[in-house]
Amino acid sequence: PHLKLTKPALINLILEECLESSRRFFAGDYSSFPDPDPDREKRVALFKNMHGEYTSDIQLKERFLRDIPKIMSTVDKIEQTIIAAVPQ
């Protein structure tokens, strides 16, 4: 079903999935981690480092929206490279 999405719609879908994961993390909900999870401490530390100074999904979304032009530029270049390399 994702093949039919426009690029902006797909980026928005990915953003919302990531934000939902962050919301759960900020709330202390680690239910998406394996259970039992011998690496839980490492996973929590990784999530904390990935989120840096941000403590809410609103802050993360604002940052993403500021960065989206750079992200899309890179995505467009990758897409062009793939299109050039793969016969139609």
C-alpha positions in Angstrom: 0.0 0.0 0.0 2.9 2.4 0.5 3.8 2.3 -3.2 0.7 4.4 -4.0 1.6 7.1 -1.5 3.0 10.4 -2.7 6.5 11.2 -1.4 5.1 13.8 1.1 2.5 11.4 2.3 5.1 8.7 2.8 7.4 11.0 4.7 4.4 12.1 6.9 3.6 8.5 7.6 7.1 7.7 8.6 7.2 10.8 10.8 4.0 9.8 12.6 5.3 6.3 13.2 8.5 7.7 14.7 6.7 10.2 16.8 4.4 7.5 18.2 7.5 5.5 19.1 8.9 8.5 20.9 5.6 9.3 22.7 5.7 5.8 24.1 9.3 6.1 25.1 8.8 9.5 26.8 5.9 7.9 28.7 8.1 5.1 29.9 6.3 2.5 27.7 8.9 0.0 26.5 6.3 -2.5 25.3 7.8 -2.4 21.8 11.1 -3.8 23.2 11.5 -7.6 23.4 10.4 -9.3 26.5 12.4 -10.5 28.2 15.0 -8.0 27.1 18.5 -8.6 28.3 19.6 -5.4 26.5 16.9 -3.1 27.9 19.4 -0.8 29.6 21.3 -0.4 26.3 18.0 0.2 24.4 16.9 2.9 26.8 20.3 4.5 26.7 20.2 4.5 22.9 16.8 6.1 22.8 17.9 8.7 25.3 20.9 9.5 23.2 18.9 9.6 20.0 16.4 12.1 21.5 19.2 14.3 22.9 17.8 17.4 24.6 14.3 16.8 23.3 11.7 15.8 25.9 8.5 15.8 23.8 7.1 14.7 20.5 6.2 18.3 19.8 9.9 19.3 20.0 10.9 16.4 17.8 8.3 17.2 15.1 9.4 20.9 15.1 13.0 19.8 14.5 12.0 17.4 11.8 10.0 20.0 10.0 13.0 22.3 10.1 15.2 19.5 8.7 12.8 18.2 6.1 14.3 20.3 3.2 17.7 18.8 3.8 16.2 15.3 4.2 14.2 15.6 1.0 17.2 16.8 -0.9 19.1 13.7 0.1 16.0 11.4 -0.6 15.6 13.0 -4.0 19.3 12.3 -4.9 19.0 8.7 -3.8 15.8 8.3 -5.8 17.5 9.8 -8.9 20.4 7.4 -8.5 18.1 4.4 -8.2 16.0 5.4 -11.2 19.2 5.9 -13.3 20.6 2.5 -12.2 17.4 0.4 -12.6 15.8 -0.1 -16.0 12.2 0.9 -16.2 
